[in-house]
């Protein structure tokens, strides 16, 4: 096996977006790979046949988009989008697909409903005059809502859309419901007999400020009557029809703020609801385990029979659970779940492990149906448990290539984002790349992380306090347990919350010889007004605001302590990062530069907050190279004898 190299991320094949045909025979998925030359990702649709075990490609244009299965269990997918129409193909024989139908709309969603009927969510195509006006007006932006931009989407420009039934046999499009931009409606689910639709409606103040709780509505398709079921009580993760009721997953944010974990409820068609998950149910919905080695969308919730199936993060494992309407909870799959589909008597899922990217597996047989091994040598990760601030945490130590217990090694403390995410032992290319280059990499999940319940994750008002203590206690223990760590050659780095914590750390200790702060928060007082989430996230997470408790917000801002920084620090930021905007990194960079401390900054044009995970290939490679060169400059030395 060969070492993990910086550019290996370009060779990985990422599997995502599972779907399954009505006869449960065909599983569709996307396979995505980086294309450095064209600076993009190539993504195509594939099918796995559960009867023949055949695995074959069905699209070859490298731009796989939305898809669904039809009545004959053949996959239908959007192939082209022109100024006049969106063109859909079907794969119903040998070779690649052929044209199936076209729609003179921009189609965002397609879902087969039975027979030759499809549900579409679509927008009108922009006409020539509209495009010319957009081009003519491109020299300014008009904003009158909050938020005014979203990370990954840019400045918000609302467009009307609508839900339609499309009758393919008769080539007829029938309007179900207009979604006027000002209505703030979004489609959630349609019931089995296609008579009712669940909608969410976002709430805005009179001055166009988005609120955090939504309305749940029920639309009767035949009559057009819309019933308000639950008004402004919850923030919803999902809502689904189940038998003759609705099941929804939501939080009222009363216990843990905006990062609070949800409960599960059932609801009738009049809006009477009750909680069906136990009072002590304290799970983090979705897979929140961080890695740079996944790409594409995944399913968190689905319904079959009388059960809701859902992915949770429980400690450092991503699991699939299910619950019935009477509250019976089952663990379906115990770890590694990235995506899943429900068959008649089986569950097929994508799983990620220590030395694998996402692989397709069967729950019943435990068999791996599509292997996706990491093609390089995956170095060992050791763990130890420790107690910090009254809770038991797990520490991770990734050993370097050719580890010799009699030598000392430069060591990196890696801090995850969030803070309500976490690290585990699943494959992480960046960590393995550093270990192959001779570094030890250490990490843990401090208070604020996901997977241990709302009490553990709730650090509102304590940023830089309990979490920093956890990280330093872990670092001290790692040094004690691994004397191979060269305490004179240690670095700290991370992105988003990990960038915040890097900024905080270098302002509070000089134990690290180098640092790399990425897409960071440095100043809560300015973050409040420039981030797409800042106006609610900053006061919620700091438990303060600038008008009633400025000192508390300022005390939790790393920029306050920037005059103390003597650690050489590399800053990495993207100029279209609207989650942790560029000015956050620039503030820290400027003050450290004034300190006389060595610092450098890379600004990536046209990239956003996701640079390290789904940024364009050239940006991702440049970022990795810049980080490695920075740490090599300050930490690399001939290994010393212990």
ZAMARGU-4260 file (C-alpha; in steps of 0.2 Angstrom, whole numbers, plus 5000, padded with zeros to 4 digits):
<rodrens>
0) 5000/5000/5000 | 5006/5018/4997 | 5006/5033/5008 | 4991/5045/5008 | 4996/5060/4998
5) 4989/5077/4996 | 4981/5075/4979 | 4973/5058/4983 | 4957/5067/4987 | 4955/5069/4968
10) 4955/5050/4965 | 4942/5045/4977 | 4925/5040/4971 | 4911/5047/4982 | 4894/5037/4983
15) 4878/5047/4988 | 4860/5050/4985 | 4852/5033/4986 | 4835/5029/4979 | 4826/5013/4976
20) 4813/5007/4964 | 4795/5002/4969 | 4799/4983/4965 | 4815/4985/4977 | 4826/4978/4963
25) 4836/4993/4958 | 4845/5005/4969 | 4851/5021/4961 | 4866/5031/4967 | 4877/5045/4962
30) 4896/5042/4959 | 4906/5058/4960 | 4925/5061/4957 | 4935/5077/4957 | 4941/5084/4940
35) 4956/5094/4943 | 4959/5099/4925 | 4941/5106/4923 | 4941/5112/4941 | 4924/5103/4945
40) 4916/5087/4951 | 4910/5074/4938 | 4895/5065/4944 | 4885/5051/4936 | 4871/5040/4940
45) 4873/5021/4943 | 4861/5007/4946 | 4864/4992/4957 | 4853/4977/4954 | 4848/4968/4970
50) 4843/4952/4960 | 4858/4950/4948 | 4871/4960/4959 | 4875/4969/4942 | 4882/4987/4945
55) 4881/4998/4929 | 4882/5016/4924 | 4867/5025/4916 | 4873/5043/4913 | 4889/5049/4906
60) 4888/5068/4905 | 4896/5070/4922 | 4882/5081/4928 | 4870/5070/4937 | 4855/5079/4944
65) 4838/5075/4950 | 4830/5058/4947 | 4816/5046/4952 | 4810/5029/4947 | 4794/5026/4936
70) 4780/5014/4936 | 4791/5001/4927 | 4805/5003/4940 | 4816/5012/4927 | 4825/5027/4932
75) 4820/5044/4925 | 4833/5058/4927 | 4836/5076/4921 | 4848/5076/4907 | 4848/5094/4901
80) 4842/5111/4905 | 4841/5124/4891 | 4833/5141/4890 | 4817/5133/4884 | 4815/5117/4894
85) 4821/5104/4906 | 4824/5087/4897 | 4822/5070/4906 | 4829/5054/4901 | 4824/5036/4905
90) 4835/5020/4906 | 4824/5006/4901 | 4835/4995/4891 | 4853/4992/4886 | 4866/5006/4885
95) 4863/5023/4891 | 4846/5032/4893 | 4835/5040/4880 | 4823/5055/4880 | 4807/5052/4890
100) 4799/5069/4891 | 4803/5088/4892 | 4795/5102/4903 | 4796/5120/4899 | 4801/5124/4917
105) 4816/5124/4929 | 4812/5108/4938 | 4819/5107/4956 | 4811/5091/4962 | 4803/5076/4953
110) 4794/5061/4962 | 4785/5047/4954 | 4767/5045/4962 | 4761/5030/4953 | 4755/5025/4935
115) 4763/5039/4924 | 4760/5053/4936 | 4775/5063/4943 | 4775/5077/4956 | 4786/5092/4950
120) 4792/5107/4960 | 4797/5120/4947 | 4800/5138/4942 | 4795/5147/4926 | 4810/5149/4914
125) 4817/5166/4914 | 4813/5175/4898 | 4825/5185/4887 | 4820/5201/4894 | 4822/5195/4912
130) 4839/5189/4908 | 4844/5205/4900 | 4837/5215/4915 | 4847/5204/4927 | 4863/5207/4917
135) 4859/5226/4916 | 4856/5227/4935 | 4871/5217/4940 | 4881/5232/4946 | 4870/5233/4962
140) 4861/5222/4975 | 4845/5227/4983 | 4842/5219/5000 | 4827/5221/5011 | 4826/5205/5021
145) 4836/5196/5034 | 4845/5186/5031 | 4850/5194/5014 | 4862/5180/5008 | 4865/5162/5012
150) 4881/5152/5012 | 4882/5142/4996 | 4868/5152/4988 | 4873/5170/4988 | 4862/5185/4989
155) 4844/5180/4990 | 4833/5184/4975 | 4816/5176/4978 | 4808/5168/4963 | 4790/5161/4963
160) 4788/5142/4960 | 4774/5130/4960 | 4769/5111/4963 | 4762/5102/4948 | 4756/5085/4943
165) 4764/5079/4927 | 4754/5066/4917 | 4768/5059/4906 | 4756/5048/4895 | 4746/5063/4890
170) 4760/5076/4892 | 4749/5087/4903 | 4755/5098/4917 | 4742/5102/4931 | 4745/5116/4944
175) 4743/5110/4962 | 4749/5125/4971 | 4758/5141/4968 | 4772/5145/4979 | 4773/5164/4978
180) 4790/5170/4985 | 4782/5181/4998 | 4771/5166/5004 | 4787/5157/5011 | 4780/5140/5008
185) 4790/5124/5005 | 4785/5107/5000 | 4787/5093/5013 | 4777/5077/5009 | 4763/5070/4999
190) 4752/5056/5005 | 4750/5039/4997 | 4733/5042/4988 | 4740/5059/4982 | 4726/5069/4990
195) 4735/5079/5003 | 4752/5088/5004 | 4761/5094/5020 | 4769/5111/5019 | 4780/5122/5030
200) 4778/5141/5030 | 4793/5152/5036 | 4788/5166/5047 | 4794/5184/5045 | 4792/5199/5056
205) 4783/5214/5049 | 4800/5221/5045 | 4805/5205/5035 | 4816/5197/5048 | 4815/5178/5047
210) 4810/5170/5063 | 4816/5152/5068 | 4800/5143/5070 | 4788/5138/5056 | 4770/5134/5053
215) 4765/5117/5048 | 4750/5116/5035 | 4740/5103/5027 | 4734/5106/5009 | 4719/5096/5002
220) 4723/5094/4984 | 4705/5092/4978 | 4697/5106/4987 | 4712/5117/4987 | 4709/5121/5006
225) 4724/5124/5016 | 4723/5120/5035 | 4735/5128/5048 | 4739/5113/5059 | 4753/5120/5071
230) 4757/5139/5071 | 4774/5145/5076 | 4778/5133/5089 | 4793/5122/5082 | 4808/5122/5070
235) 4805/5107/5060 | 4818/5094/5054 | 4805/5084/5044 | 4786/5080/5043 | 4779/5065/5035
240) 4763/5056/5032 | 4762/5039/5041 | 4746/5029/5040 | 4732/5041/5044 | 4742/5053/5053
245) 4757/5064/5052 | 4774/5061/5061 | 4786/5076/5063 | 4803/5079/5071 | 4805/5096/5078
250) 4812/5107/5092 | 4805/5122/5102 | 4822/5127/5106 | 4817/5131/5124 | 4830/5119/5132
255) 4845/5121/5122 | 4843/5136/5110 | 4846/5135/5092 | 4857/5119/5093 | 4844/5109/5103
260) 4841/5091/5099 | 4823/5087/5093 | 4809/5076/5099 | 4797/5066/5088 | 4778/5069/5088
265) 4763/5062/5080 | 4749/5074/5074 | 4731/5071/5067 | 4724/5081/5052 | 4716/5094/5064
270) 4733/5099/5072 | 4732/5089/5088 | 4749/5083/5092 | 4758/5073/5105 | 4776/5068/5109
275) 4779/5050/5105 | 4798/5049/5109 | 4802/5046/5127 | 4805/5061/5138 | 4823/5055/5140
280) 4826/5053/5122 | 4841/5065/5118 | 4848/5061/5101 | 4856/5072/5088 | 4847/5069/5072
285) 4857/5066/5056 | 4875/5061/5054 | 4886/5075/5062 | 4902/5066/5061 | 4915/5076/5052
290) 4925/5071/5037 | 4932/5078/5021 | 4930/5062/5012 | 4911/5062/5008 | 4902/5072/4994
295) 4884/5073/4989 | 4867/5072/4998 | 4860/5059/5009 | 4843/5054/5017 | 4840/5057/5036
300) 4822/5052/5037 | 4810/5040/5028 | 4793/5031/5032 | 4788/5013/5029 | 4772/5005/5036
305) 4769/5012/5054 | 4787/5017/5057 | 4798/5032/5055 | 4816/5028/5051 | 4830/5041/5055
310) 4848/5043/5056 | 4856/5049/5073 | 4873/5052/5080 | 4875/5043/5096 | 4892/5047/5104
315) 4904/5044/5090 | 4893/5033/5079 | 4880/5037/5066 | 4866/5024/5068 | 4849/5021/5060
320) 4834/5020/5072 | 4815/5018/5069 | 4800/5022/5079 | 4782/5017/5078 | 4767/5029/5082
325) 4766/5021/5099 | 4784/5026/5103 | 4792/5009/5101 | 4810/5013/5096 | 4822/5000/5088
330) 4840/5001/5083 | 4841/4995/5065 | 4859/4998/5061 | 4872/5001/5074 | 4886/5012/5066
335) 4893/5020/5050 | 4877/5025/5042 | 4879/5038/5028 | 4863/5036/5018 | 4849/5022/5017
340) 4834/5016/5007 | 4820/5004/5013 | 4816/4989/5004 | 4802/4976/5007 | 4812/4965/5019
345) 4829/4974/5020 | 4838/4990/5022 | 4851/4995/5010 | 4863/5009/5016 | 4879/5018/5013
350) 4892/5015/5026 | 4909/5023/5030 | 4922/5016/5041 | 4940/5017/5046 | 4948/5012/5029
355) 4933/5015/5018 | 4923/5028/5009 | 4905/5026/5007 | 4901/5008/5003 | 4884/5000/4999
360) 4878/4987/5011 | 4863/4976/5015 | 4857/4976/5033 | 4850/4958/5032 | 4866/4949/5025
365) 4879/4961/5032 | 4887/4960/5015 | 4896/4974/5006 | 4888/4975/4989 | 4899/4989/4982
370) 4916/4990/4989 | 4925/5007/4991 | 4941/5004/5000 | 4953/5018/5003 | 4967/5014/4990
375) 4981/5020/5002 | 4988/5014/5018 | 4977/5019/5032 | 4987/5023/5048 | 4981/5017/5065
380) 4970/5028/5077 | 4971/5024/5095 | 4959/5030/5108 | 4958/5033/5127 | 4944/5039/5138
385) 4946/5053/5150 | 4935/5064/5162 | 4934/5083/5159 | 4922/5095/5167 | 4912/5080/5174
390) 4909/5071/5158 | 4918/5056/5150 | 4926/5060/5133 | 4936/5050/5121 | 4953/5056/5114
395) 4960/5050/5097 | 4978/5049/5093 | 4982/5045/5075 | 5000/5038/5074 | 5012/5043/5060
400) 5019/5032/5047 | 5032/5020/5053 | 5028/5025/5071 | 5043/5022/5083 | 5040/5023/5101
405) 5058/5029/5104 | 5056/5044/5093 | 5047/5061/5095 | 5035/5068/5082 | 5028/5085/5077
410) 5010/5085/5082 | 4994/5093/5077 | 4979/5096/5088 | 4964/5096/5076 | 4948/5105/5081
415) 4931/5101/5072 | 4918/5113/5067 | 4901/5116/5073 | 4903/5116/5088 | 4889/5104/5087
420) 4898/5091/5076 | 4911/5079/5080 | 4926/5068/5075 | 4927/5049/5076 | 4938/5036/5068
425) 4930/5036/5051 | 4942/5040/5037 | 4948/5058/5036 | 4959/5061/5021 | 4967/5077/5028
430) 4972/5068/5045 | 4979/5053/5036 | 4989/5064/5024 | 4997/5073/5039 | 5001/5056/5047
435) 5009/5049/5031 | 5020/5065/5031 | 5026/5061/5049 | 5014/5070/5060 | 5004/5064/5075
440) 4987/5070/5074 | 4976/5072/5090 | 4958/5076/5092 | 4943/5075/5104 | 4925/5081/5105
445) 4924/5094/5119 | 4908/5101/5127 | 4898/5108/5113 | 4900/5093/5102 | 4885/5082/5096
450) 4881/5064/5101 | 4880/5066/5120 | 4864/5075/5122 | 4858/5093/5124 | 4866/5096/5141
455) 4883/5091/5134 | 4881/5101/5118 | 4874/5117/5126 | 4889/5129/5129 | 4879/5145/5127
460) 4888/5159/5136 | 4903/5148/5139 | 4913/5148/5122 | 4931/5148/5125 | 4928/5142/5143
465) 4923/5124/5146 | 4927/5119/5128 | 4944/5126/5129 | 4947/5118/5146 | 4942/5101/5138
470) 4954/5103/5124 | 4969/5108/5134 | 4966/5094/5147 | 4965/5082/5132 | 4981/5089/5125
475) 4990/5087/5142 | 4984/5069/5144 | 4989/5065/5126 | 5007/5071/5130 | 5007/5061/5146
480) 5001/5045/5137 | 5012/5047/5122 | 5029/5054/5126 | 5033/5053/5107 | 5023/5070/5106
485) 5037/5083/5103 | 5030/5097/5115 | 5041/5109/5106 | 5034/5105/5089 | 5015/5106/5091
490) 5002/5115/5080 | 4984/5118/5082 | 4971/5120/5068 | 4953/5119/5063 | 4939/5127/5053
495) 4923/5136/5057 | 4921/5133/5076 | 4938/5125/5074 | 4944/5141/5067 | 4936/5151/5082
500) 4945/5139/5094 | 4961/5141/5085 | 4959/5160/5087 | 4955/5158/5105 | 4969/5146/5109
505) 4983/5157/5102 | 4976/5171/5112 | 4977/5161/5128 | 4993/5150/5127 | 5009/5150/5118
510) 5012/5131/5119 | 5009/5129/5100 | 5023/5133/5088 | 5011/5136/5074 | 4993/5138/5070
515) 4981/5138/5055 | 4964/5146/5057 | 4951/5143/5044 | 4934/5151/5040 | 4934/5157/5058
520) 4924/5167/5070 | 4935/5180/5078 | 4923/5194/5084 | 4905/5190/5089 | 4900/5208/5089
525) 4903/5210/5070 | 4898/5192/5066 | 4881/5197/5072 | 4878/5208/5057 | 4887/5200/5043
530) 4884/5181/5044 | 4869/5173/5036 | 4865/5166/5053 | 4873/5179/5064 | 4858/5189/5070
535) 4851/5174/5079 | 4866/5163/5082 | 4878/5176/5090 | 4866/5181/5104 | 4860/5163/5106
540) 4877/5155/5108 | 4885/5169/5118 | 4870/5172/5129 | 4872/5190/5126 | 4871/5205/5114
545) 4880/5221/5111 | 4866/5232/5118 | 4863/5224/5135 | 4878/5214/5139 | 4892/5220/5127
550) 4906/5215/5139 | 4900/5197/5139 | 4899/5195/5120 | 4916/5204/5119 | 4924/5193/5132
555) 4919/5177/5121 | 4927/5185/5106 | 4945/5179/5101 | 4949/5196/5094 | 4949/5203/5112
560) 4965/5193/5115 | 4973/5195/5098 | 4986/5207/5106 | 4993/5192/5116 | 4996/5182/5100
565) 5014/5177/5097 | 5010/5160/5088 | 5014/5161/5069 | 4997/5159/5061 | 4990/5155/5044
570) 4973/5161/5040 | 4962/5153/5026 | 4946/5161/5021 | 4934/5161/5006 | 4927/5178/4999
575) 4910/5170/4997 | 4909/5163/5014 | 4893/5170/5021 | 4892/5159/5036 | 4909/5165/5044
580) 4912/5180/5032 | 4929/5185/5027 | 4931/5200/5038 | 4931/5188/5053 | 4948/5181/5047
585) 4954/5198/5041 | 4952/5206/5059 | 4963/5192/5067 | 4976/5193/5053 | 4977/5212/5054
590) 4980/5212/5073 | 4992/5198/5073 | 5002/5206/5059 | 5003/5222/5069 | 5010/5212/5084
595) 5025/5208/5073 | 5020/5189/5073 | 5023/5180/5057 | 5006/5177/5048 | 5000/5174/5031
600) 4982/5173/5023 | 4975/5164/5008 | 4959/5171/5001 | 4950/5159/4990 | 4939/5168/4976
605) 4922/5161/4972 | 4923/5148/4987 | 4912/5148/5002 | 4911/5140/5019 | 4912/5122/5012
610) 4930/5124/5004 | 4938/5110/5013 | 4923/5098/5010 | 4916/5102/4993 | 4926/5117/4987
615) 4932/5116/4969 | 4947/5104/4967 | 4960/5117/4963 | 4955/5126/4979 | 4955/5111/4989
620) 4972/5106/4984 | 4979/5123/4986 | 4972/5124/5003 | 4979/5107/5009 | 4996/5112/5001
625) 4996/5129/5010 | 4992/5121/5027 | 5005/5108/5025 | 5019/5120/5020 | 5015/5131/5035
630) 5016/5117/5047 | 5032/5110/5039 | 5040/5127/5040 | 5038/5128/5059 | 5036/5110/5065
635) 5046/5099/5054 | 5063/5093/5061 | 5073/5077/5061 | 5064/5065/5073 | 5073/5066/5090
640) 5077/5052/5101 | 5066/5051/5116
</rodrens>
